[in-house]
Amino acid sequence: MNDCDTCAYCSYDEELDCYTCEMNLDEDEYARFVQWQYKKCPYYRDGDEYKIARKQ
């Protein structure tokens, strides 16, 4: 599974009709991001709000 699927910064854009990352990246960060120079996204934040509740 792709990390983007559960990321809090990923949301559906009705205008583009696709999911997009809402993380505000500068030009250099964006270039590294789209060229897949990261092994794992450094901006990933778990968007699963119920993760803590399931552990209880």
Buried (B, 14 or more C-beta within 10 A) or exposed (E): EEEBEBBBBBEEEEEEEEEEBEBEEEEEBEEEBEEEEEEEBEBBEEBEEEEEEEEE
